Structures are given as structure tokens and as C-alpha cells.
Amino acid sequence: MRRLILTAIFAVALIAPASALATSTSASAGGVHATLSYSGGPGITTKNERLTIEQNGKVVYSEPVPAKGCFKACAPEDKNPVHVVDLYGDGSEDVVLDLFSGGADCCTIEQVYVPSAAVNSYVLDEYDFGNAGAVLADIGPKGRPEFVSANGIFYCQFVGCAGSGQPLQIFEFSEEKFVDVTKQHPRLIAADASRWLKLYHQQPADGEGLLSAWAADQDNLGRQAAVSTLLQSQVADGQLTAAFVTTLQKFLSKHGYA
């Protein structure tokens, strides 16, 4: 009888839903080991998310992952959502989580955990990168990784969402917050502008959305005169309306471009 009971328990365990099983993913560097654990998901069924950080084998942080701006949890965005990197370039390792809020056309959230001597633990800041997402990469010249993304305020602004252009936007993490350093990377801005202009000529139906991204990139390069010249020429050719140009220029000015 005892054997039958044990066999039955084992069978139930085998058919238990995957959502009941715990999942964890980790990353390590420079004596820092970070583990994200959760059950269910990944996706809107994610629950019981916890981040644990160890320094040289000692647990210094272990807390639930905040879910601000998310459905019930900010779910892991992919199979490797945990990064241990030196965001400040000072030899001290920090922890970054790639998370997803859930929902259509939304939203990548980057959470950063940096060591703080004041609390002898880690402090958190986060940024919502919208549907554009963000890539953590060292693009120079400071020898520290940046968050390479696009400006989500342009999404669905001038045309249908699928045809929207979103100009380059780059952040670094400094003084425990995300700082926009896009203008420090003119080569990448120029490449992005060139891409949008090419798409504008290829996809005229989405012209207003694509050209708005180009104009924003050009403004970041200080080329307002070139923007005005092209926009007016497109109005003269009947490709754009004067009303759109006025709306775009006001939008760019409002958001710190023109």
C-alpha cells in the first residue's frame, strides 16, 4: 500500500503544470552572482519573482522584483534576462534585469541595481523603454555599457503604429539614474538618420512617421536647416502637407529637438 501511495504521488508530480515549477536564471562577474527566480510564465502568468545578489558568496540582497507599470509582474524578457556589468566603469559590478510588462505593443523595462555604501546593499532604478526595447552594449568612448534604444514618444504619433519611426536614443547609467547621452554619439545618429530617410523614399505611405524620426535625428546633429529645406521641398512636391510640417516642428520643439 505504501508503495502504491508513493507511486501515485510521483505520478501527480509528473503531470503537475509547468507553471507550478520554479525557474531561475543567473549571471556572474567580478565576484558578483545574481539570480532571478520565478514561477509560472514567462509572460503575464509570471509570479513570485525574486532577485538575489551575492558578493563573494555572501547574500547581500534578496527581494521581490518590483512590478511598477506591469500587469502583475514584470516578466523576464528573454532566456537570459540577467546581466552583471560595470555600468560606471569603476570596477564595481552592477546588476541589470531585462523585463517585459506584458500587453500589445509594450513594453521593455530595464531595472538597474547598483551597490550603495549608504545602505550596505543595492539600490534600484528603472526605465520603461516602450516597445523599442534596449540593447546593453559598450558603444564607446567611455569603456562602459550604454542602453541603446529609440525614442518611444514618436510611436503611433503621426501614422499607424506599424509605420512609425522612432529616432535613436541612448542612455548611460550615472549617479543612480538613467541619463540621455544620445548627442554624444553623432556617428550612430547619422547612420540612424540615413536609415529613416531611405525608408521614407521606399515607403511613402508611412512617410510622415518615417520622416519625423529622420528630422529628430538631424536635429540632434544640429542640422535644423537641412530639416527645414527637405520638409519644404516635400511640401512643394505634394508629398507632405504644410499642416504636417507645422505639427512636426512644434512636436520636435516641445520634446527638446528643434
C-alpha positions as a LaTeX table, in Angstrom:
\begin{tabular}{lrrr}
\hline
Residue & $x$ (\AA) & $y$ (\AA) & $z$ (\AA) \\
\hline
Met1 & 0.00 & 0.00 & 0.00 \\
Arg2 & 2.80 & 2.42 & 0.91 \\
Arg3 & 4.45 & 1.76 & $-2.42$ \\
Leu4 & 1.18 & 2.44 & $-4.25$ \\
Ile5 & 0.77 & 5.76 & $-2.44$ \\
Leu6 & 4.32 & 6.83 & $-3.27$ \\
Thr7 & 3.81 & 5.84 & $-6.90$ \\
Ala8 & 0.62 & 7.90 & $-7.05$ \\
Ile9 & 2.37 & 10.95 & $-5.56$ \\
Phe10 & 5.19 & 10.61 & $-8.07$ \\
Ala11 & 2.68 & 10.40 & $-10.94$ \\
Val12 & 0.93 & 13.58 & $-9.78$ \\
Ala13 & 4.27 & 15.38 & $-9.64$ \\
Leu14 & 4.98 & 14.37 & $-13.23$ \\
Ile15 & 1.71 & 15.79 & $-14.52$ \\
Ala16 & 1.83 & 18.98 & $-12.41$ \\
Pro17 & 1.54 & 22.06 & $-14.63$ \\
Ala18 & 4.80 & 23.70 & $-15.65$ \\
Ser19 & 3.58 & 26.98 & $-14.12$ \\
Ala20 & 3.93 & 25.40 & $-10.68$ \\
Leu21 & 7.61 & 24.75 & $-11.17$ \\
Ala22 & 10.23 & 27.31 & $-10.16$ \\
Thr23 & 12.58 & 28.72 & $-12.76$ \\
Ser24 & 15.82 & 30.57 & $-12.21$ \\
Thr25 & 18.43 & 32.24 & $-14.37$ \\
Ser26 & 21.76 & 33.70 & $-13.27$ \\
Ala27 & 24.77 & 35.75 & $-14.31$ \\
Ser28 & 28.15 & 36.33 & $-12.69$ \\
Ala29 & 31.13 & 38.67 & $-12.98$ \\
Gly30 & 33.82 & 40.07 & $-10.69$ \\
Gly31 & 32.71 & 38.15 & $-7.61$ \\
Val32 & 29.05 & 39.17 & $-8.04$ \\
His33 & 26.44 & 36.49 & $-8.71$ \\
Ala34 & 22.83 & 37.49 & $-9.47$ \\
Thr35 & 19.89 & 35.09 & $-9.70$ \\
Leu36 & 16.37 & 35.84 & $-10.88$ \\
Ser37 & 13.86 & 33.22 & $-9.74$ \\
Tyr38 & 10.15 & 32.99 & $-10.52$ \\
Ser39 & 7.28 & 30.61 & $-11.09$ \\
Gly40 & 4.83 & 30.45 & $-13.96$ \\
Gly41 & 5.44 & 32.46 & $-17.11$ \\
Pro42 & 7.43 & 33.86 & $-18.63$ \\
Gly43 & 4.67 & 36.29 & $-19.56$ \\
Ile44 & 1.63 & 37.63 & $-17.72$ \\
Thr45 & 1.43 & 34.40 & $-15.67$ \\
Thr46 & 4.82 & 35.09 & $-14.07$ \\
Lys47 & 4.69 & 35.32 & $-10.28$ \\
Asn48 & 6.87 & 35.09 & $-7.19$ \\
Glu49 & 9.74 & 36.94 & $-8.86$ \\
Arg50 & 12.78 & 37.48 & $-6.66$ \\
Leu51 & 16.25 & 38.82 & $-7.29$ \\
Thr52 & 19.12 & 37.56 & $-5.15$ \\
Ile53 & 22.59 & 39.11 & $-5.33$ \\
Glu54 & 25.69 & 37.58 & $-3.78$ \\
Gln55 & 29.09 & 39.17 & $-3.33$ \\
Asn56 & 31.91 & 36.63 & $-2.99$ \\
Gly57 & 29.41 & 34.00 & $-1.90$ \\
Lys58 & 27.56 & 36.16 & 0.65 \\
Val59 & 23.95 & 37.18 & 0.04 \\
Val60 & 23.73 & 40.99 & 0.16 \\
Tyr61 & 20.35 & 41.49 & $-1.50$ \\
Ser62 & 17.28 & 39.28 & $-1.78$ \\
Glu63 & 13.98 & 40.99 & $-2.55$ \\
Pro64 & 10.86 & 40.57 & $-4.69$ \\
Val65 & 11.19 & 42.23 & $-8.11$ \\
Pro66 & 9.04 & 45.41 & $-8.24$ \\
Ala67 & 6.17 & 45.33 & $-10.71$ \\
Lys68 & 5.60 & 49.06 & $-11.26$ \\
Gly69 & 3.97 & 49.62 & $-14.64$ \\
Cys70 & 3.36 & 45.93 & $-15.21$ \\
Phe71 & 0.26 & 43.72 & $-15.14$ \\
Lys72 & 1.08 & 41.57 & $-12.10$ \\
Ala73 & 4.79 & 41.04 & $-12.63$ \\
Cys74 & 7.47 & 42.41 & $-14.91$ \\
Ala75 & 8.21 & 39.12 & $-16.61$ \\
Pro76 & 11.67 & 38.07 & $-17.87$ \\
Glu77 & 12.01 & 39.38 & $-21.41$ \\
Asp78 & 14.06 & 36.51 & $-22.79$ \\
Lys79 & 16.04 & 33.43 & $-21.79$ \\
Asn80 & 18.94 & 35.49 & $-20.44$ \\
Pro81 & 17.38 & 38.49 & $-18.68$ \\
Val82 & 20.09 & 38.88 & $-16.01$ \\
His83 & 23.30 & 40.84 & $-16.58$ \\
Val84 & 26.17 & 41.57 & $-14.23$ \\
Val85 & 28.08 & 44.51 & $-15.72$ \\
Asp86 & 30.18 & 47.50 & $-14.71$ \\
Leu87 & 27.81 & 50.34 & $-15.63$ \\
Tyr88 & 30.00 & 53.06 & $-14.11$ \\
Gly89 & 33.33 & 51.83 & $-15.43$ \\
Asp90 & 34.73 & 51.92 & $-11.91$ \\
Gly91 & 35.38 & 48.21 & $-11.41$ \\
Ser92 & 32.23 & 47.68 & $-9.31$ \\
Glu93 & 29.74 & 45.23 & $-10.78$ \\
Asp94 & 26.08 & 46.17 & $-11.13$ \\
Val95 & 23.03 & 44.09 & $-11.96$ \\
Val96 & 20.60 & 44.70 & $-14.83$ \\
Leu97 & 17.30 & 42.90 & $-15.45$ \\
Asp98 & 15.60 & 42.84 & $-18.87$ \\
Leu99 & 11.87 & 42.69 & $-18.15$ \\
Phe100 & 8.61 & 42.85 & $-20.10$ \\
Ser101 & 5.42 & 44.49 & $-18.88$ \\
Gly102 & 3.03 & 42.45 & $-20.99$ \\
Gly103 & 0.37 & 43.75 & $-23.35$ \\
Ala104 & 0.25 & 44.53 & $-27.05$ \\
Asp105 & 2.93 & 46.88 & $-28.40$ \\
Cys106 & 4.55 & 47.14 & $-24.98$ \\
Cys107 & 6.96 & 47.42 & $-23.06$ \\
Thr108 & 10.60 & 46.68 & $-22.20$ \\
Ile109 & 11.60 & 47.73 & $-18.70$ \\
Glu110 & 15.25 & 47.83 & $-17.67$ \\
Gln111 & 15.86 & 47.58 & $-13.94$ \\
Val112 & 19.30 & 48.50 & $-12.61$ \\
Tyr113 & 20.63 & 47.50 & $-9.19$ \\
Val114 & 23.80 & 49.26 & $-8.05$ \\
Pro115 & 25.72 & 48.77 & $-4.79$ \\
Ser116 & 25.31 & 51.53 & $-2.23$ \\
Ala117 & 27.62 & 52.01 & 0.73 \\
Ala118 & 24.92 & 54.07 & 2.45 \\
Val119 & 22.63 & 51.06 & 2.86 \\
Asn120 & 25.30 & 48.36 & 2.56 \\
Ser121 & 23.18 & 46.74 & $-0.14$ \\
Tyr122 & 21.80 & 47.55 & $-3.58$ \\
Val123 & 19.52 & 50.36 & $-4.73$ \\
Leu124 & 17.18 & 50.22 & $-7.70$ \\
Asp125 & 16.21 & 52.47 & $-10.59$ \\
Glu126 & 14.29 & 51.52 & $-13.72$ \\
Tyr127 & 13.35 & 52.89 & $-17.12$ \\
Asp128 & 10.48 & 51.98 & $-19.44$ \\
Phe129 & 11.86 & 51.72 & $-23.00$ \\
Gly130 & 8.43 & 51.07 & $-24.50$ \\
Asn131 & 8.11 & 48.81 & $-27.49$ \\
Ala132 & 11.51 & 49.86 & $-28.85$ \\
Gly133 & 13.35 & 47.88 & $-26.20$ \\
Ala134 & 17.00 & 48.43 & $-25.36$ \\
Val135 & 20.30 & 46.74 & $-26.09$ \\
Leu136 & 23.03 & 46.90 & $-23.45$ \\
Ala137 & 26.27 & 47.49 & $-25.33$ \\
Asp138 & 29.60 & 49.27 & $-24.95$ \\
Ile139 & 29.47 & 51.67 & $-27.90$ \\
Gly140 & 32.29 & 53.88 & $-26.58$ \\
Pro141 & 34.14 & 56.02 & $-25.93$ \\
Lys142 & 33.93 & 55.70 & $-22.13$ \\
Gly143 & 34.54 & 51.96 & $-21.90$ \\
Arg144 & 31.23 & 51.28 & $-20.14$ \\
Pro145 & 27.97 & 49.83 & $-21.48$ \\
Glu146 & 25.10 & 52.02 & $-22.59$ \\
Phe147 & 21.41 & 51.32 & $-23.21$ \\
Val148 & 20.85 & 51.71 & $-26.95$ \\
Ser149 & 17.20 & 52.30 & $-27.81$ \\
Ala150 & 14.79 & 54.58 & $-29.66$ \\
Asn151 & 12.52 & 57.39 & $-28.51$ \\
Gly152 & 9.07 & 55.91 & $-27.91$ \\
Ile153 & 7.23 & 59.25 & $-27.90$ \\
Phe154 & 7.16 & 59.01 & $-31.71$ \\
Tyr155 & 5.37 & 55.66 & $-31.68$ \\
Cys156 & 1.86 & 55.92 & $-33.21$ \\
Gln157 & 2.23 & 59.71 & $-33.22$ \\
Phe158 & 1.95 & 60.64 & $-36.90$ \\
Val159 & 0.83 & 57.46 & $-38.67$ \\
Gly160 & $-0.42$ & 54.00 & $-37.72$ \\
Cys161 & 1.73 & 52.33 & $-35.10$ \\
Ala162 & 3.25 & 49.81 & $-37.51$ \\
Gly163 & 4.53 & 52.60 & $-39.75$ \\
Ser164 & 6.01 & 54.73 & $-37.01$ \\
Gly165 & 9.65 & 55.71 & $-36.97$ \\
Gln166 & 11.46 & 56.13 & $-33.66$ \\
Pro167 & 14.74 & 58.08 & $-33.63$ \\
Leu168 & 17.84 & 56.81 & $-31.90$ \\
Gln169 & 18.04 & 57.33 & $-28.15$ \\
Ile170 & 20.96 & 56.26 & $-25.94$ \\
Phe171 & 21.22 & 56.26 & $-22.16$ \\
Glu172 & 24.02 & 55.64 & $-19.72$ \\
Phe173 & 23.54 & 54.94 & $-16.05$ \\
Ser174 & 25.11 & 57.66 & $-13.92$ \\
Glu175 & 24.60 & 58.82 & $-10.33$ \\
Glu176 & 21.96 & 56.11 & $-9.81$ \\
Lys177 & 19.75 & 57.23 & $-12.69$ \\
Phe178 & 19.35 & 56.92 & $-16.46$ \\
Val179 & 20.92 & 59.83 & $-18.36$ \\
Asp180 & 20.26 & 60.61 & $-22.04$ \\
Val181 & 23.63 & 60.75 & $-23.84$ \\
Thr182 & 22.34 & 60.42 & $-27.40$ \\
Lys183 & 24.11 & 63.54 & $-28.67$ \\
Gln184 & 27.46 & 62.12 & $-27.60$ \\
His185 & 27.21 & 59.59 & $-30.44$ \\
Pro186 & 26.91 & 61.60 & $-33.69$ \\
Arg187 & 28.14 & 58.75 & $-35.89$ \\
Leu188 & 25.33 & 56.47 & $-34.75$ \\
Ile189 & 22.77 & 59.29 & $-35.03$ \\
Ala190 & 23.85 & 59.97 & $-38.61$ \\
Ala191 & 23.54 & 56.29 & $-39.51$ \\
Asp192 & 20.07 & 56.18 & $-37.98$ \\
Ala193 & 19.00 & 59.31 & $-39.86$ \\
Ser194 & 20.22 & 57.82 & $-43.13$ \\
Arg195 & 18.19 & 54.68 & $-42.50$ \\
Trp196 & 14.98 & 56.62 & $-41.89$ \\
Leu197 & 15.44 & 58.77 & $-44.98$ \\
Lys198 & 15.97 & 55.69 & $-47.13$ \\
Leu199 & 12.83 & 54.08 & $-45.73$ \\
Tyr200 & 10.89 & 57.31 & $-46.33$ \\
His201 & 11.61 & 57.12 & $-50.05$ \\
Gln202 & 10.82 & 53.39 & $-50.12$ \\
Gln203 & 7.57 & 53.53 & $-48.12$ \\
Pro204 & 5.78 & 56.80 & $-48.97$ \\
Ala205 & 2.54 & 55.60 & $-47.34$ \\
Asp206 & 4.31 & 55.81 & $-43.96$ \\
Gly207 & 6.16 & 58.96 & $-44.95$ \\
Glu208 & 5.12 & 61.21 & $-42.09$ \\
Gly209 & 6.08 & 58.67 & $-39.43$ \\
Leu210 & 9.42 & 57.84 & $-41.01$ \\
Leu211 & 10.41 & 61.40 & $-41.83$ \\
Ser212 & 9.65 & 62.55 & $-38.29$ \\
Ala213 & 12.30 & 60.14 & $-36.98$ \\
Trp214 & 14.78 & 61.40 & $-39.57$ \\
Ala215 & 14.07 & 65.01 & $-38.60$ \\
Ala216 & 14.64 & 64.25 & $-34.91$ \\
Asp217 & 17.99 & 62.60 & $-35.65$ \\
Gln218 & 19.02 & 65.55 & $-37.80$ \\
Asp219 & 18.05 & 67.99 & $-35.05$ \\
Asn220 & 20.25 & 66.05 & $-32.63$ \\
Leu221 & 23.11 & 66.62 & $-35.07$ \\
Gly222 & 22.38 & 70.36 & $-35.18$ \\
Arg223 & 21.14 & 70.21 & $-38.78$ \\
Gln224 & 17.90 & 72.13 & $-38.40$ \\
Ala225 & 18.44 & 73.97 & $-41.69$ \\
Ala226 & 18.66 & 70.67 & $-43.58$ \\
Val227 & 15.43 & 69.53 & $-41.92$ \\
Ser228 & 13.60 & 72.70 & $-42.93$ \\
Thr229 & 14.89 & 72.52 & $-46.51$ \\
Leu230 & 13.81 & 68.91 & $-47.05$ \\
Leu231 & 10.42 & 69.36 & $-45.41$ \\
Gln232 & 9.61 & 72.40 & $-47.51$ \\
Ser233 & 10.73 & 70.65 & $-50.68$ \\
Gln234 & 8.42 & 67.73 & $-49.89$ \\
Val235 & 5.53 & 70.13 & $-49.35$ \\
Ala236 & 6.26 & 71.74 & $-52.73$ \\
Asp237 & 6.28 & 68.29 & $-54.36$ \\
Gly238 & 2.97 & 67.37 & $-52.75$ \\
Gln239 & 4.49 & 64.59 & $-50.63$ \\
Leu240 & 3.75 & 66.37 & $-47.34$ \\
Thr241 & 1.23 & 68.97 & $-46.21$ \\
Ala242 & 2.15 & 72.29 & $-44.68$ \\
Ala243 & $-0.07$ & 71.40 & $-41.72$ \\
Phe244 & 2.01 & 68.27 & $-41.03$ \\
Val245 & 5.26 & 70.24 & $-41.17$ \\
Thr246 & 3.92 & 72.76 & $-38.65$ \\
Thr247 & 2.72 & 69.96 & $-36.36$ \\
Leu248 & 6.04 & 68.14 & $-36.60$ \\
Gln249 & 8.11 & 71.24 & $-35.87$ \\
Lys250 & 6.01 & 72.02 & $-32.80$ \\
Phe251 & 6.33 & 68.41 & $-31.63$ \\
Leu252 & 10.10 & 68.41 & $-32.06$ \\
Ser253 & 10.44 & 71.69 & $-30.23$ \\
Lys254 & 8.22 & 70.52 & $-27.38$ \\
His255 & 10.35 & 67.42 & $-26.86$ \\
Gly256 & 13.74 & 69.14 & $-26.97$ \\
Tyr257 & 14.82 & 68.51 & $-30.55$ \\
Ala258 & 14.44 & 71.65 & $-32.66$ \\
\hline
\end{tabular}
